Amino acid sequence: MTSSRLDRYRSASSHRADWLLLYLTIGLAAFGLVMILSASAYLAESTNDQYRFFVQQLKSLGLGLVVLGAFRRVDYQNWRRYSGPILISLIGLLVVVFLSPACRSVHRCVDLGPLRFQPAEFVKVGFIIYLAAWLTQLGMRIQGFKEGFIAFCFILGLFGGLIFLEPDMGTAVVLMLAGVAMYFFAGAPWRHLVLGGLLGVLLLGAMTFSADYRLARLETFLATGSSDPLGADYHTSQIAYSLGSGGWWGLGLGQGKLKELGYLPEVHTDSIFAVVVEELGFIRSLIVMAAYLFLLMRGFRIAKEAPDRFGQLLAAGLSSLIAIQASINLAAMLSLVPLTGIPLPLISYGGSSLVATLGAIGILLAISRQGVVVRTASGEK
C-alpha cells in the first residue's frame, strides 16, 4: 500500500468509541430541531402552522437516521468497488438539475411532486467517495504533473463547475476545498499544491466577478460597518445586532427579538447560528463550536486508524467536508468571510443537507467499525 500523509499519524490503540461520534451527531441534530422551532416560529405563523418547519426537519431527521443506520452496516469497500457507477450517477444528478424547472431563477432543486431535494448536497458526499477511490488507485502516480495534477484539476473542475453553473458558488467552493484537502492527504507534492492555490485564487476571483450580486456581497463584506445598514449591508448588520444582543448568557431560548420581529433574513437556515448566540449567549455558543471541533477530531481519529488507504482518504474527506462547511457558515456569521448561503451542518433547516450529512456520518461509523474487526482479526494490540 502506498504511503500518504495520513499514514504518518496512524494510531496503535486497540479500541474505538465510535458511539461518541454517533451521540454527538444525534445531539447536534436534536439541538438543531430545537433551534429551528425557535427560529422559524415567526415565519411559520404566517402560514397558520407554527410547527411547519420543525415537522419538515423532523421528517428529514427520521429519514437521515435510517440512511445513517444503513450506511453504517455497509462494508465501506463497496463504495470503492462501485465508484464508477457512482461517478456516472453524480454527473446525471447534476445534469437533471438543469432539466428541472427553475426555482427563484436558479436550478438547484429537483421537484418530483411530494419529493423535492437538492442534488448538490448528495453530490458532495458522492464526490468524496469517488475521489477517495481515484486517489487510492492513483497511488504514487500522484507525483506526476499530468497523471496527478492535471487529472485532479479536471475532476475538481467538472464537479465544481457544474454546481457553480446552477448557480451555487458556496457549495462549489465547499466541494473544491474538500477535494484539495484530500489531494493534500493523499501525498500531493507541494509544488502542485502551491500552483493549485494560485489557480484557485484566480478562479475564485473570476467566479466572484462573474455576477453582480456576488460582487455586491464582496463589496458589502469589505465595507462592513461603514456601508448602508438598511441597504446592501442589511443582512450583515442584522446578524451583528443579533450576535451582540445575546451577551454572555443570551436572552433565553425562544426569546430572540430580531427573529420575532422578522428583521433577520434566512433565520432558520443560513443565519441560525445568530439566533443561537442571541438566545443562548456567547458562552453556550462556544459549546456548539466545540462540538463541531470534537466531531472533526473523531472523524480524523477514524481516518488515521482506518485499515487501508481508501478508508483513510474517505474518512478524512468526509470529515473535512463537514468541517469546511461548518467553518464557512460560522465565519460568515462572525463577518470573517462574505455571506455565502452555506447552511450549518446538522443544525440549519434543510432536508437534503441533513440527510446527506447523516449519510456521511454513517460511512464514517462503518469505517471505524471495520477497523476494529481488522485489528482484532490480525491480533494487534
VMD Tcl script that draws the C-alpha trace (Angstrom):
set ca {
  {0.00 0.00 0.00}
  {1.44 3.36 -0.97}
  {2.11 5.84 1.81}
  {0.27 9.09 2.40}
  {0.45 11.88 4.91}
  {-2.28 10.19 6.93}
  {-0.09 7.09 7.31}
  {2.31 9.08 9.48}
  {-0.38 9.60 12.11}
  {-1.83 6.13 12.36}
  {-2.59 5.08 15.92}
  {-1.92 1.74 17.57}
  {-4.85 2.00 20.01}
  {-6.86 -1.19 20.41}
  {-10.34 0.26 20.79}
  {-12.60 2.74 19.11}
  {-15.52 4.53 20.72}
  {-17.43 5.35 17.55}
  {-20.56 5.72 19.65}
  {-19.17 9.10 20.71}
  {-19.41 10.30 17.12}
  {-22.92 8.88 16.84}
  {-24.15 10.51 20.05}
  {-22.52 13.80 19.14}
  {-24.22 13.74 15.74}
  {-27.64 12.96 17.21}
  {-27.10 15.65 19.83}
  {-26.33 18.33 17.24}
  {-29.29 17.28 15.09}
  {-31.64 17.34 18.11}
  {-30.29 20.76 19.08}
  {-30.93 21.86 15.51}
  {-34.58 20.83 15.82}
  {-34.98 22.93 18.94}
  {-33.36 25.97 17.35}
  {-35.38 25.59 14.14}
  {-38.58 25.52 16.20}
  {-37.49 28.70 17.97}
  {-36.08 30.49 14.92}
  {-38.90 29.70 12.49}
  {-41.88 30.41 14.73}
  {-42.40 33.89 13.30}
  {-42.21 32.67 9.69}
  {-44.37 29.62 10.33}
  {-47.15 31.71 11.87}
  {-47.66 33.42 8.52}
  {-48.67 30.02 7.09}
  {-51.02 29.27 10.03}
  {-48.77 26.36 11.03}
  {-46.39 27.22 13.84}
  {-44.63 23.86 13.59}
  {-44.30 23.67 9.81}
  {-40.51 23.87 9.54}
  {-39.98 21.83 12.70}
  {-42.13 18.98 11.41}
  {-40.43 19.01 8.00}
  {-36.99 18.87 9.62}
  {-38.13 16.11 11.98}
  {-39.20 14.01 8.99}
  {-35.84 14.64 7.33}
  {-34.07 13.66 10.53}
  {-36.00 10.39 10.64}
  {-35.03 9.61 7.05}
  {-31.45 10.66 7.70}
  {-31.14 8.35 10.70}
  {-32.40 5.45 8.56}
  {-29.73 6.29 5.96}
  {-27.10 6.57 8.70}
  {-28.04 3.19 10.12}
  {-27.98 1.56 6.67}
  {-24.64 3.08 5.66}
  {-23.12 2.10 9.00}
  {-23.71 -1.56 8.15}
  {-22.36 -1.37 4.59}
  {-18.82 -2.61 4.00}
  {-17.15 0.67 3.06}
  {-15.06 -1.15 0.42}
  {-18.27 -1.44 -1.60}
  {-18.13 2.31 -2.17}
  {-14.78 1.83 -3.87}
  {-16.00 -1.10 -5.96}
  {-18.90 0.94 -7.31}
  {-17.07 4.25 -7.68}
  {-17.56 4.13 -11.48}
  {-21.37 3.92 -11.36}
  {-21.31 6.50 -8.57}
  {-19.43 8.90 -10.86}
  {-21.99 8.46 -13.65}
  {-24.87 8.89 -11.20}
  {-23.39 12.10 -9.80}
  {-22.98 13.65 -13.23}
  {-26.51 12.56 -14.09}
  {-27.90 14.25 -10.97}
  {-26.15 17.50 -11.80}
  {-27.46 17.41 -15.36}
  {-31.02 16.63 -14.24}
  {-30.97 19.83 -12.18}
  {-30.79 21.90 -15.36}
  {-33.67 19.96 -16.90}
  {-35.93 20.69 -13.92}
  {-37.95 23.91 -13.64}
  {-36.05 26.81 -12.13}
  {-36.83 27.80 -8.55}
  {-36.31 31.51 -7.85}
  {-34.43 31.78 -11.16}
  {-31.85 29.13 -10.18}
  {-31.52 25.41 -10.91}
  {-30.66 23.88 -7.57}
  {-33.63 21.62 -6.82}
  {-35.30 18.62 -8.37}
  {-39.06 18.66 -7.78}
  {-40.80 15.29 -8.10}
  {-44.13 16.30 -6.59}
  {-44.05 15.11 -2.98}
  {-40.25 14.74 -3.17}
  {-38.10 17.83 -3.52}
  {-34.37 17.77 -2.93}
  {-31.09 19.49 -3.75}
  {-28.81 17.09 -5.67}
  {-25.67 19.14 -4.90}
  {-25.88 18.14 -1.23}
  {-25.68 14.45 -2.13}
  {-23.16 15.07 -4.90}
  {-20.71 16.44 -2.32}
  {-20.70 13.13 -0.43}
  {-20.56 11.07 -3.63}
  {-17.70 13.22 -4.91}
  {-15.67 12.44 -1.78}
  {-16.29 8.72 -2.29}
  {-15.23 8.81 -5.94}
  {-12.18 10.98 -5.26}
  {-11.03 8.67 -2.45}
  {-11.27 5.68 -4.81}
  {-9.46 7.54 -7.60}
  {-6.63 8.76 -5.36}
  {-6.23 5.26 -3.93}
  {-5.90 3.78 -7.41}
  {-3.56 6.59 -8.46}
  {-1.08 5.80 -5.70}
  {2.40 7.28 -6.17}
  {1.49 8.48 -9.64}
  {0.03 11.46 -7.83}
  {3.52 12.92 -8.05}
  {3.20 13.22 -11.82}
  {2.05 16.50 -13.33}
  {-0.27 15.05 -15.99}
  {-1.49 11.94 -14.19}
  {-1.73 13.71 -10.84}
  {-2.21 17.48 -11.00}
  {-3.90 17.88 -14.40}
  {-6.23 14.92 -13.88}
  {-7.15 16.14 -10.40}
  {-7.90 19.63 -11.68}
  {-10.13 18.16 -14.39}
  {-12.16 16.12 -11.89}
  {-12.41 19.03 -9.49}
  {-13.37 21.45 -12.27}
  {-16.02 19.10 -13.67}
  {-17.97 18.79 -10.43}
  {-17.26 22.27 -9.12}
  {-18.12 23.81 -12.48}
  {-21.47 22.05 -12.82}
  {-22.52 23.11 -9.32}
  {-21.29 26.66 -9.94}
  {-23.47 26.88 -13.06}
  {-26.68 26.16 -11.08}
  {-25.57 28.78 -9.81}
  {-24.35 27.77 -6.35}
  {-20.93 29.24 -5.72}
  {-20.93 28.45 -1.99}
  {-21.48 24.71 -2.45}
  {-18.95 24.63 -5.30}
  {-16.33 26.24 -3.06}
  {-17.03 23.76 -0.24}
  {-16.70 20.81 -2.61}
  {-13.45 22.09 -4.12}
  {-11.86 22.86 -0.75}
  {-12.71 19.36 0.49}
  {-11.21 17.94 -2.72}
  {-7.99 19.91 -2.23}
  {-7.78 18.67 1.37}
  {-7.98 15.07 0.13}
  {-5.37 15.79 -2.55}
  {-3.07 17.00 0.23}
  {-3.73 13.98 2.46}
  {-3.03 11.63 -0.45}
  {0.54 12.93 -0.66}
  {0.42 15.54 -3.42}
  {3.75 17.37 -3.86}
  {3.97 20.91 -2.54}
  {4.68 22.37 -5.97}
  {1.28 21.09 -7.13}
  {-0.43 22.50 -4.05}
  {1.17 25.93 -4.47}
  {0.31 26.04 -8.17}
  {-3.22 24.87 -7.40}
  {-3.56 27.54 -4.73}
  {-2.59 30.29 -7.18}
  {-5.02 28.96 -9.77}
  {-7.70 28.68 -7.10}
  {-7.34 32.34 -6.13}
  {-7.68 33.38 -9.77}
  {-10.68 31.10 -10.23}
  {-12.35 32.41 -7.07}
  {-11.88 35.97 -8.32}
  {-13.36 35.09 -11.71}
  {-16.33 33.39 -10.07}
  {-16.95 36.40 -7.85}
  {-16.78 38.94 -10.67}
  {-18.96 36.84 -12.98}
  {-22.19 38.04 -11.34}
  {-23.19 41.43 -9.96}
  {-24.78 40.02 -6.81}
  {-21.59 38.15 -5.90}
  {-19.55 41.29 -6.40}
  {-22.05 43.20 -4.27}
  {-21.61 40.65 -1.46}
  {-17.84 41.11 -1.60}
  {-18.14 44.90 -1.57}
  {-20.54 44.69 1.35}
  {-18.14 42.46 3.25}
  {-15.20 44.80 2.66}
  {-17.32 47.79 3.73}
  {-18.98 46.13 6.73}
  {-19.78 48.71 9.37}
  {-19.41 51.66 7.02}
  {-21.99 50.96 4.31}
  {-25.77 51.26 4.26}
  {-27.23 49.17 7.13}
  {-30.68 49.34 5.54}
  {-29.48 48.51 2.04}
  {-26.79 46.15 0.78}
  {-25.38 45.71 4.30}
  {-28.77 44.83 5.80}
  {-28.24 41.09 6.29}
  {-24.76 41.51 7.76}
  {-25.95 44.31 10.06}
  {-28.86 42.28 11.40}
  {-26.56 39.33 12.11}
  {-24.22 41.65 14.00}
  {-27.13 43.08 16.04}
  {-28.33 39.57 16.83}
  {-24.89 38.40 17.93}
  {-24.32 41.50 20.03}
  {-27.67 41.44 21.82}
  {-27.10 37.95 23.22}
  {-24.36 38.94 25.64}
  {-22.61 36.27 27.67}
  {-25.65 34.10 28.53}
  {-28.30 35.10 25.98}
  {-31.85 36.36 26.17}
  {-33.27 32.89 26.76}
  {-34.45 30.13 24.46}
  {-37.26 31.40 22.27}
  {-36.75 34.99 23.44}
  {-34.76 36.31 20.50}
  {-36.03 39.70 19.41}
  {-34.76 40.16 15.86}
  {-36.23 36.89 14.56}
  {-39.55 37.61 16.27}
  {-39.69 40.98 14.54}
  {-38.75 39.42 11.23}
  {-35.61 41.51 10.87}
  {-33.09 38.67 10.45}
  {-33.09 37.12 6.93}
  {-32.67 33.35 6.41}
  {-33.26 33.00 10.13}
  {-33.83 29.22 10.23}
  {-31.31 28.30 7.51}
  {-28.04 30.12 6.90}
  {-28.35 32.56 9.83}
  {-29.46 30.13 12.52}
  {-26.21 30.46 14.48}
  {-27.02 34.16 15.01}
  {-30.22 33.03 16.74}
  {-28.20 30.57 18.84}
  {-25.92 33.35 20.07}
  {-28.77 35.80 20.70}
  {-30.86 33.34 22.69}
  {-28.19 31.21 24.38}
  {-25.34 33.69 24.63}
  {-21.66 33.69 23.77}
  {-20.63 31.11 26.39}
  {-23.14 28.47 25.33}
  {-22.48 29.13 21.63}
  {-18.86 28.19 22.26}
  {-20.12 24.74 23.24}
  {-21.74 24.40 19.81}
  {-18.48 25.36 18.08}
  {-16.58 22.95 20.35}
  {-18.98 20.19 19.31}
  {-18.02 20.68 15.67}
  {-14.35 20.64 16.60}
  {-14.83 17.40 18.52}
  {-16.73 15.91 15.58}
  {-13.77 16.75 13.34}
  {-11.37 15.16 15.82}
  {-13.43 11.97 15.91}
  {-13.55 11.88 12.13}
  {-9.79 12.23 11.79}
  {-9.25 9.66 14.52}
  {-11.25 7.24 12.39}
  {-9.20 8.28 9.35}
  {-5.80 7.71 10.91}
  {-6.86 4.33 12.36}
  {-8.55 3.06 9.19}
  {-7.17 -0.29 7.98}
  {-6.28 0.84 4.45}
  {-5.52 3.87 2.30}
  {-9.02 4.10 0.84}
  {-10.57 4.13 4.31}
  {-8.13 6.80 5.43}
  {-8.84 9.10 2.50}
  {-12.59 8.53 2.60}
  {-12.83 9.29 6.33}
  {-10.54 12.31 6.05}
  {-12.52 13.64 3.09}
  {-15.94 13.28 4.72}
  {-14.66 14.83 7.96}
  {-13.12 17.72 6.04}
  {-16.33 18.24 4.08}
  {-18.41 18.68 7.24}
  {-15.75 20.80 8.95}
  {-15.26 23.12 5.97}
  {-19.00 23.71 5.62}
  {-19.38 24.45 9.34}
  {-16.33 26.72 9.34}
  {-17.55 28.80 6.39}
  {-21.01 29.24 7.92}
  {-19.62 30.26 11.31}
  {-17.03 32.54 9.73}
  {-19.73 34.27 7.69}
  {-21.81 34.82 10.84}
  {-18.78 36.42 12.51}
  {-18.11 38.59 9.40}
  {-14.78 36.88 8.76}
  {-15.81 35.93 5.20}
  {-18.60 37.18 2.91}
  {-22.06 35.64 3.26}
  {-22.19 32.55 1.06}
  {-25.53 30.85 1.74}
  {-23.89 27.76 3.25}
  {-26.08 26.02 5.90}
  {-24.70 24.92 9.26}
  {-24.45 21.10 9.12}
  {-26.97 19.20 11.26}
  {-28.45 22.41 12.70}
  {-29.71 24.58 9.83}
  {-33.08 23.82 8.27}
  {-32.78 21.77 5.09}
  {-33.70 18.16 4.46}
  {-31.16 17.45 1.71}
  {-28.26 18.81 3.74}
  {-29.32 16.91 6.86}
  {-29.81 13.55 5.13}
  {-26.53 13.88 3.20}
  {-24.59 14.77 6.36}
  {-26.08 11.86 8.31}
  {-25.20 9.57 5.42}
  {-21.60 10.77 5.61}
  {-21.55 10.08 9.35}
  {-22.88 6.59 8.66}
  {-19.94 5.91 6.34}
  {-17.52 7.18 8.99}
  {-19.05 4.79 11.52}
  {-18.72 1.91 9.04}
  {-15.01 2.65 8.57}
  {-14.41 2.71 12.32}
  {-16.41 -0.49 12.85}
  {-14.48 -2.41 10.21}
  {-11.23 -1.05 11.53}
  {-11.98 -2.76 14.84}
  {-12.71 -6.03 13.04}
  {-9.44 -5.92 11.08}
  {-7.28 -5.20 14.13}
  {-8.97 -7.90 16.18}
  {-8.57 -10.49 13.43}
  {-4.88 -9.68 12.97}
  {-4.16 -9.90 16.68}
  {-2.91 -6.31 17.01}
  {-2.81 -4.81 20.49}
}
mol new
graphics top color blue
foreach p $ca { graphics top sphere $p radius 0.5 }
foreach p [lrange $ca 0 end-1] q [lrange $ca 1 end] { graphics top cylinder $p $q radius 0.2 }
display resetview
